[in-house]
Amino acid sequence: MTYKDIQVSIDGIHCANCVLNIENTLNKLNGVSNVNVNLNSNVAQISYDPEKIDLRTINNAIESIGFEIKKDELRIKIAKMHCAVCANNIEKRLSNLDGIYQVNVNLANEMADILYLKSIVSIEDIKKTIEDLGFEVIETDIKVNDLDDKKNRIIVGFSFSAILMLLMYIHLPFHHLLNLIIAIIPFFYVSQPILKVAYKSIIHKQLNMDVMYSMGILVAFISSVLGTFNILLDSSFMFYETAIMLSSFLLLGRYLEGKAKKRTNNAIRKLIGLQAKTANLLVDENGYKIKEYGTYNEKEVLIENIEVNDLLIVKPGGKIPVDGIVILGNSYVDQSMITGEPIPKNKTLNNEVFGGTINQDGTLYIKATKVGKDTVLSQVIELTEKASSLKPPSANLANKVVKYFIPTIIIIAISSFIIWYVIFSESLLFSITTLISILVVACPCALGLATPTAVTVGIGRLSQYGILVKNGGVLENFKDLTMAVFDKTGTITIGSPMIEDVYPNEKRYEILQYAASIEKDSTHPIAKSINKIAEKENIALLNIRSFKNSSGLGLKAIVNNQMVFIGNKSLMDNQKIVINSDFEKKYLEFINEGKTTIFVAIEDEVIGILTLTDKIKENSKKTIEKLKSIGIETTILTGDNENSARLVGEKIAIDNVIAEVLPNEKLDRIMTMQKNGDNVLFVGDGINDAPAITGANIGIALGTGTDIATESGDIVIIDGDLENVIVAIEISKKIIRRIKENIFWAFIYNIILIPIAAGILYPYFGIIFKPEFAGLAMALSSLTVISLSLMLRNYVPPIKKIAIIS
């Protein structure tokens, strides 16, 4: 059984109850395994089995409850059509594509109008299908859905409300009937979207906010009609302007929500905009790709046509099109959009570059290593989009409340009407006013928006620092964090050995020359480090012969007719090579400092010592200090030897060091900490870290590490900077705090305004909360929540403020 995951935008979602209705309806369908609807973005993530259910059935189920999957419109101009059969063939073939809803091909003007889902089928798929039939696509024009429809209804609504209010002060013949004639068309035009959804919800025995709104709107309008004709009610029940204004305020709230929701998704849209559209490919004189750098021509191609190992040229000011490595050139690259680093990085031979970053001042020649969805930027976009719909546990509160909220409000509204009209003998006009106002003001939209808006904006802010959230549930775990555990190699340290000492320094050139000459063909990490420094210092290599590797000990070869040895102390002992007291003393000193020590000897005498260390990352100590300052215990958990781990722990002042543990034992240690009551964060970068990353309460993978570790992490830090662990903690806590603030404001509006709408102030101050004001308050509650969430866009974590000051 293979499930397909899709994302679709849905029109008509206004509150948390709408979300629940859609999720409940789709989850009942045979073949649908999981549904997650994001109120903020109006996007549903649906996982389904294509063998059991198709997209049209899912679409019909959504439409049956009053919502609609938002389709994209595309107009294509097609050449080489000759007859009606050509047009029919195109329509038939396109209609078979998954994600195509409607195709209309006009032979006369050679145009095809297509209704489709761009999240399911791409324009390139559509073009290819047409071209495979032997036709030619000349031009495409995408039509973008917007908020114009709501805007038009709002303008009509408020315009006619104003006219009707003016007529209240002008007594014309047939005054009441004239009001009805003026109001009836605008009323149904403005309120149609609300009434339509309410009707379908009632048919399917589901309550949502549109049912409540429709009750208030229809009570106002029907009362006005009855009053116009003196049926049961008199002319004092003239609510025409209220009915239209109420619908207009409801739509205004949704229009403003829609505009604000777009703003909350700016981070994702900006990331998508970073992607390059074209690339300059290196080709030969015949236009074929070249495999190695040499004589070349440039050919501009679409980014989709770039393949792994293609050679590309990126000129100053240009976007790097795909992930790759530099094969020639030297330039500074602004990669702040990927890693959060404000200062451009110098890129030269063999350095990695990321698609979407900006080449600054030099020409770079790169070889593509990752293209399409595999690039870092594409993964950032995908993770950010998914993360924006993830729900921390606090979101469950809103869902539970909304489930019982609507029936409760309806009961309160009806009870208020009965109490005022029957028990306190107030006028029918006053009693109906309280009923309508309660139904309108008690909108849980703000409650439903409290979580998704904060999560979307907050996760967008995290992505700006190069921090990707894959599991929204962990955001809430940060507040209970008690233990931060770190892998050592590649996490606290750089992860690759580097030459630190050459002793004695006056023989530096000679020692490195012998060592690099023997190590030049080795792939061992130590050999790479020696060769790297030799290349950097322009050391000329010597010819060698009779090369031999002694496993676990070192290497030997004849250089300049002399036998040269390079290796550890055991190799020296086995070969009975003399280590004088000076070298012996220095060797012990290096060993006590935790350095890997390599001897270089000629014939039977040591001539020098090389040391290698895995240097501690720049921000490791700062990160540990910050964690300890906020009461979080810190631990190194590593497979490395005890001495090396202890020395690193001392340098960064970490609380605990646990060394020489196997990958499965790392997970066991994490579980033991959890059993002892700790809420554990684990940070790692290697394959051996994946179990621990997965098993921790919060798993953070460094993006500089292996793919499997990155896949295991709840959070990914792209640039591997440990300071961003603190950034993740600080922003996550801020997101959860903002969610709680949003929920508070959503509740406070209802707690204060529902009693006022019910008339609690009327006996003391004569205050009546009119329905149109209730509509305005409803819109303001949602805007308050959205505005608070949007403030997260400018939040600067304290750790970054300190960095700026220092």
N, C-alpha and C positions, 0 to 999 in steps of 0.2 A: 504494500500500500504506500503510494507516494503522494504526500500532501503538497499542495501548491499554496504559496503565500503571496497575497496581493494587498495593495493599498488602494483604497478608493475614497474620493472626497464625496461627502453626502450633504445635500442641501436640506435645510429645514430643521437642523439640530439647534435647539435654543437653550436646553437646560439638561441637568443631570438625569432627569426622568426620561428625556428623549434618548439619551445614551443607553439607559437600562432597557428601554423598549426594544431598541435595535439589537442590542446584545442578546436579550432573551429570545427574540423572534428568530434570529439567525442560528443561535445555538440549538434550537429545536429542529433545524433542518437536517435530514439524513445526509451525511457526507461533510458537514461543517464541523471541524474539530475545535476551533478556537476563534473568538471574536474579541477584539479590543478597540473600543471607539474612544477617540480623543475629542473631548468637548471643545478644547481650545482651537485645534486645527480643523475640526470637523472631518477628520480622516479616520477611516476604519481599517484596521489590519485584520484580514480574514484568512484563515488557513482552512483549505477544503480539499477534498478528494475529487479530482476531475472525472474519475470513472463513475462516481455516484451522483454528482451534481454539477451543473454548469453555471456559468456566470449569469446567464439570463434568468435562471431560476432564483438566484440570489438577488438579482436586481428586482425581480417581480415581488419577492418577499419584502424587500425594503420599501418599494412603492405602495404595497398593500397596506402599510401602516402609516402612510402619509408623508414619507420621505422620498428622496430621489437621489440616485447616484449622479454626481455632477459629471456630465460628458464634455469632452473637448470637441470643438468644431474645426474642421480642416477643409480648405478648398484647394483643389489641385487642378492645374491645367494639363491636359493630356493630348499629345499629338499622335498621329497615325491611326485614329479611329475612322472607319470608313462606313459603318452601317450600324443598325440597331443591335445586331448580333455582337459586335465589338463591345458596345456599351453594356449589354446584358452579361457578357463574359466577365467583364471587370467587376460589375456589381456582385455577381455570384461568387467569384473568387475572393474578393475582399470580405464579403459577408461571412465567409468560412473562417476568417481569422479570429482568434480569441481576442476579445476586447473591442470588436467592431459591432456597433449597434445598428447603424443605418447607413446605406450608401445610395446616393442618387446621382447617376451619370447623365449629363445633358449632352447629347451628341451634337446639337446645333452650335453651342458655344464652347464645346470641348472641355467642359468643366465637370468635376466630380465633387459633390458636397458629402462629406463624411462625418458621421457622429461616432466618436470612439473614445477609448480611455487610454491616454498616453502613458499611464502607469503600467498598462498591460501590453500594449502594442506600440511600437515606435513609428515615427514618420518614415524612417529608413526601411522598416519592414513593409510598410504600405507601398512605398516607392518600388521596392524590389519585387513585390508581388505583381505590380502593374507592368514593370519592365520585363519580368519573366514571361509575361503573356505576349511580348513583342511590341508593346507600346512605349511611348517615351513621355516621362514626366518633365514638363517644361518649367513649372513654377508652383511653389506652395505658399499658402498664406494661412497662418494659424490665427484663429479667432479666440480671444481670451475672455473667459467669463468674468464678470465684475459685479459691483453692487448697484449698477444703474437702475435695475428694476425696483429695488427697495427705495432708492433715492426718488424716483419718479412718483411712487405711491405716497411717499412722505410729503412731497411738494403739493400733490393734489389734495391730500388729507388736510394739511394745515391751511391751505388756501380756502377750501370750502368750509372748514370750521370757522374761519374768520368771517366769511360771508354770512353764515348762519348766525353767528354772534351779533353781527351788525344788524341783521333783520329783527333781532330781539327788541331793538330800540326804534324800529320803523314799522308802524302798523299799516300794512297794505291789505287790500281786499283779499279774502281767502288766505289769510296769513298762514294758518296752520297747514293747509293743503300745499301752499307754495313751498313751505319748509320741507315737506315730504318729497315733493318733486325735485327740489334742488339737492336733497341729501341722498336719495336712494341709490343713484349710480355711483357717486363717489364712495358711499359707505361700503358697497359690495366690492368695488375695485380695491380700496385700501385694505379692507379686512379679509379679502379672499384667501391669502396665504394662511392666515391664522385659522379661519373657519374650515378650510379644506383639510388641514392636518387634524383638527379636532374631530371632524366628521369621521375620518378614517380610523382614528384612535377609538372612538366610541363603537364603531362597527366591530372592531377587533377586541372589544372589552378591555381597553387599556386607558388609563388615565394619564394625561400629561398636562403640562402648563397651558397648552393651547386650548384644552377643554375648559380650564378655569377662565382663561381670558375670554373665550367665546361665550361662556355663560354671562360674564359681565357685560360684554359688548352687545350681545343679543337682548339681554334684559333691558339695557338702555334703549336700544333701537325699537324693540317690540313695544315697550312701554310708551314710546313716543308715538308710534303708529296708533295704538289703542287710544291714546289721549287725543290724537288728531281727529278721530272719528267718534269720540265720546263713548267708546266701548269699555265698560267697567271703570275706566280712568278718565280724568278730565284734562283740560289743556295745560294744567300745571306740570304734567308729566312730559314735558317736551325736552328730550335728551338728545336730539339729533346731533347738535354740535359736539356734545359730550361723547356720543358713540363714535363719531368720526375722529375726534381729537384723541380719544383713547386708543383707537387702532393706530393712529399716526405716531403716538408716543411709544407704543409697543414696537412698531417698526423702526422708529428712530433709535431706540435702545439697541435693537439687533443690528442696525446699520453701523452704529458707533462701535458695537462689539466686534463686528466683522472687520472694520477698519483697524481697530486696536489689535485684533488677532493677527492681522497681517504684519503688524509691527513686531509682535512677539516672535515671529518666525524670521526676522531679519537675519539672524546669524546663519540659518540654513541657506537662505537665498543668497547671502553674500558668499558663502562657501561655494555654492553652485556657480556663481558668477566668476569665481577664481579660475575655473577650469579653462584651459586654452582650447580654442576651436580648431586651430591649424598648427602645423609643425613644418619646419624646413628639413626635408630629408636629403641625405647625401646619396647621389646616384652617379652612375657613369655616363659617358657621352650618349649611350643608347637609352638612358632613362631607367636602367635597372639598378636596384639597390646594391651598394658596395658593402662588403663584409669587413674590410679593414680600411683604416684611414690611409688615404693617398690622394691621387688626382681625383677631383670630384666636381660635379655640378650640383646646384641646389634645386630642389623641387618642392613647392608648397603643396602639402597634402592635408586632408582632413584628419583630425586626431584619431578618428575611428580606424583609420587605415594604418596606423603605426603598430608594428609587431615587436616582440621581444628580440633584442640584438640588433635592431635597426640603428644606424648611425645618424645623429641629428646635429645641426648647428643651431646654437642659441646666441643671438647677437645682443649687444648692450640694450637694456630697457625691455627686452622681450620676456615673455612668460616661458618658463621651462615646461614643455608640454606633457612629459611623462616622468615617472621615476627612472633614474638611471645613474651611471657612474661617469665621471669625467675621464675622457681618454686623451684630451689635449686642451690646453688653455688655462687661464688663471683669472678669476673674477670674484667679486663679492656678491653674495646672493642674499636677498631679503626673504627669509623664510619664517617671518613672524606669524603669518597666518597658519602655519603648520605647527611650529614648536613654541610660539609665544615669545621667542627671543627678540628683543627690540633692536639689537645690533646685528647688521648683516654679517654672514659667515663667509670667510675666505674659502673658496673652492678651487682645488687644483687636482693634479693627477690622482685617480682612483678614489676621490671623494664622492660621497653619495649626494645626489640632488633629488628634490621632490617636485612632482608636477604641480603647477599652479604658483610656484614661488617665482620671484622676479630677479632676473639677472641684471646686475647693476652697471658695471663699468668695463667689462672685458668680454671677449668672445669665448664661448665654451663649446667644445665638441663633446657630445655625450653618447653613450651606448644605452639604449632602452633596456631596463631590467624588469619593469612592471608597467603594464598598460591597462587601459579600461578600468574595470571594477577592482583590479588588484592594486591600483596606486594608493598611496597613503591618503591623498586628498579624497578620493572616491570612498575609501573606507571611513574617513572622518565624516563625510556627508551622510553615508548610510547609517552609521552609528548615531549621529546627532538626530537624524530623522526618527529613528526607532526610539531613541531615548526620550524624545519629547512627548511620546505617548505612554511612557512607562509610569506606573502609579505607585508611589510610596504607600505604606500601610495607612497613613493618615487620610488617604483618599477614600478609604472604606467608610469613614464617618459620614462623608457627604452622601454616599450611595445609600447608606442605611437610613439617614434622615429623610432623603427625598422619597424613599419607598412609602413612608407613612405620612409624609408632609401634605401631599395633595388632598387625600381624603379628609385629613384633619382640618385643613383650611376650609374645605367645602362645608364641613360640619359647623365650623365656627361661623362662617358667613351666613348659613341658613339659620343657625341659632340666634345670631345677632338680629337678623330680620324678625324672627318670631318674638324675641324678647322685647324689642322696641315697639313692634306693631301690636302684639297681642297683650303682653304683660304691662308695658308702660303706656300703651295707647297713643304712641306717637303717630304722626302722619305716615301714610303709605309712601309718600315721596321721600321722607327722611329715611324710612326703613329700607327702601330699595337702594337709596344712595349708599348706606353703610354696607349693604350686601355687595354692591358692585365694587366699592372701594377696597373691601377686604380681598375679594377675588383677584383684584389687579395688583395691589401692593405686595401681596405675599408671594413674590416671585423668587423661586430658589435658584434662578440663573446664576446669581452671584456666588451662591454656595457651590454650584457645579463648576464654576470657573476658577474657584479658589486654588485648586491643586494644579490643573493643567497649565494655566498661564504662568504660575510661578516656576513650575518644573521646566517648561519650554524656555523661558527667558534665562533661568538659572543655568540650565545645561548649555544653552548658547554661550553664556558668559564663561563657563568652564572650558568650552571648546576654543574660545579665544586665547586661553592660556595653554592650549595643547593638551587638554585633559578630556578624554572621552568617557562618557558614562554608558555602560551597556546594560546595567541592571538598576532600574530606578528604586527598587526596594532597599538598596544599601544606603541611600541618602540618609535615611532615618537612623541607620545603625551608628553613624558617626557620633551622635550625641551620647551614646553609651560606651564609647571606646575606652578601654582600659589598658590594652597591650598592643604595641606596635612591634612587629617582628620583621626583620630584614634578612634576606640572603646577603652574602658578602660579595662574592665575585661577580662583577658586572652590575651590581646594585649599589652597594656602598663604595666599592672600588670600580675602577674603569673597566676591568675585565680582561685586560691583555697586559702581559709583562712588558716592562720597559727598562732599558739599560739605565741604571742610576749611577753606578760607580765604575770607573776604570782605574785599577791600582797596579802599579804606581802611575800617576797621571802624566809624568814626563815621558812615559813609553806608550801613551794612549794610541798614537797612530799605528805603531808596530803591533800592539796587542789586538786592536780591532782589525788590522789588515790580515793577520794570521787567522783570527777567528772567523771573519766574514768569508775569507777564501775557502775555508773548509765547509762552512755552513751554507754556501750559496745555493746548493741544489736541494737543501733539506726543506721540508714543509712543516717542521716542528715549530710551535709558537716561539720558542726561545730563538731558533734560527731566524725566524722572521724579524724578531726584534733586533738581533745583531745586524742583519742585512739592511734593515731600515735605517739604523743610525750610521752605518757605513756609507750608504747612499747619500744620506743627508750631509755627511762631512766630506763627501767626494774622495773617499779612500779607494785607491786603485787595488783591484783584486789580483792575486797571484795565481799562477797555474799550479794545479795539484795533480798527484797521481797516487795510485795504491790506496784509494779511499776505503775506509772500513768503519762500519758502525758497530759499536759494542752496546747492545740493547740495555737500557737502563743506566748506562755509565757515561757514554759520550762518543766522540768520533776521533779518528786518527787518519793522517794522510802524510805523504811526502811532499814537502814544500821547499823549493830551493835545495834539493838533495838532503834535506833534514827531516826527520820524523817529528811531526807536530801533533800534540794531543790537546783536545779541548773537551772538558767534561767535569764531573763532580769529584769529590775527594776519594771516593771508592775507586775511580779510574786511576787516580794518581797512586793509590796504595797498591793496586793490582800490577801496575807497571813499574813499581818500585822507584817512583820519581821523587826526588828530594824536594821537600817543602821546608824551606828554612824558617827560622824562628819568627822573622819579621812577617812573612806570609802567613804563618800559622796563627800568630797573634791577630792579624787583620781578618783572617778567615773567621775566627771565633767571634770577633767583634761584629762582623756582618751577619753571622748566624743569629746572634743574640738580638739583632735588630729585625729579625724575621725576613731577611733578604735571601733570595735564591742565589747561590754562589757558584760560579763557573771558573775553573782553573784553565789557564793556557800555559802549555809547557813545550819546550823544544828539547828533543832527545831525553835527557834524564833530569832536567832542571825546570822548575816553574819560573816563568818570566812575568806572569801577571794574573790578576783576578778581575773577573767581570761580575757585577751583581745586577740582579733584575728584581724589580718590585712591581706589584700591581698597585698603582697609585690610588689614593683615596680621592673620590670625586670632590669637586670644589665645595658643594653645598651639603655634604654628608654631615659634618659636625654641626653646622648651623641647624639642620633639620632635627637632629637628635636633641640638641639643646632646647629647641622650641617645643618639641613633644614633651620633654621632661618638665618644662615650665608650665604646661597646662595639665600636669598630673597624669600623663600617660607613661607607663613603664615601657622601656625599650630593650630589645633583645636581638642579637645576631644569631641566626640559625643557618649553619653552613656545613657543607661536606668537606671543607678544607681542614688542614691539620690544626691541632689545638694551639700550637705556638703562634702560627700566622694569624689565626682568628683572634687570639688574645691581644696581640700587638695592635691590630686594627681597632679592636674594641677600646683599648686604652687611649689611642690617639683621638677617637671621637667621643670618649667619655660615655660609652653606652652602659646600660645597667647590667645586662647579662650576656654571656657568650656561651653558646652551645655549638660545639664543633664535632667534626667527623661523623655526621649523620647521613644516612642514605636517603634517597628521594622519598621512599615510602615511610621512613622514620620521621621525616619532616612533618608529614601529615599527622602521624601519631603524636608528635610533640604539640602540634596545634590543637589537636583534639583533647589532649591532657590539660592544656591551658584552659580550654573552654569548659571542661568538666570542673576545673577549679574555680569557675565563676568569671573568667575573663572574657570580655568581648574583644576579639582578636582581629587586628588588621595585619595582613601579610603582604610584603612587597618583594617581588622577585622578577627575574628576567629570563631564566633558562628553562629547558625542558624538565630538568629535575625539580623545578619550582612549581610546575603546573598543578600537581595534587594539592600542595599547600595553599596555593592561590585559590583553588576551587573550594577547599575545605574551610577556609577562614571566614569569619563573619563579613569581612570586607577584603576582597582580593584585588590588589593593584598590580598590574603588569606594566613593566617599562617597555615602551614601544621600540626601544633600541635592541630589545632581546629577540628571542625566537618567536616564530609565528604561533606555536602551540601555547606558549606562555601568554601571549597577547589574547588568544582565543579564550583562555581560561579566566582572564581577569574580569571582575565586575567593572573596573575602571582601568583605562589605559592612559599612561602618561607618555606622550609621543616622543619627547626629546630625552627621556630618561633622567631628567633633573629632579633629584629628591626633594628640592624645595617645593616642587609642585604637589608633593604629598600633603604638605601643610596647606597649600592653596586649595586642594580638593576638600580637606577637612573644613576650612573656614567658609568656603562658598557653600558646601553642602549643608552646614549648620545654618547658614543664612537663608538658604532655600526653604528648609523645614520651618524656620522661624517665620518666614514670610507667608508660608502656607497657613500657619496657625493664626497669624494676624489677619489674613484674608478671610478665613473661616469666622473669626471673631466679628469682623465688620459685616460679613454676610448675615450673621445671626442678629447682630445688634439692630440692623435696619428693620428686620421683621419683629424683633422683640419690642421695639419702640413704636413702630408705625401700625402694626396690626391692631393693638388696642385703640390707638387714635382713630384708625379707619372704622373701628367698631363703635365709635362714638363715646369713648370714655371721658373725653373732655367736654362733651356737649352740655351735661347738666351744670357744670361749674363755670364754663367760659363761653358756652354757645358756639363752640368751634365744630364745624363739619368738615371732614376731610373729603374734598370732592374727588370723583373718579379720575379726572384729568390730572390732578396733582398726584394721585396715587400712581398713575402711569409714569409720570416724570420721576418720581422717587424710585420706582422700579428700575428705570434706566440708569439713574445715578448710582444705585447700589452696585450694579455690574461694572460701571465705569470706575468706581472707587477701587474695587478689587483688581481690575485690569491695570489701573494706574499704579497701584502699589507693586504689582508684579513687574511692570515695566521699569520701575526704579532699580531693579536688579541689574539692568544693563550697564549701569555706571558704577556698580559696586566694585571697590578695590580691596582685596583681602589685606589685612594688616601686615602680613609678611612682605607683601609687595610695597606697601607704604614705607616700611622700614628700609627696603632696598633702595627706594627712590631717594629717601633722605640721606642715607649713607653714601 
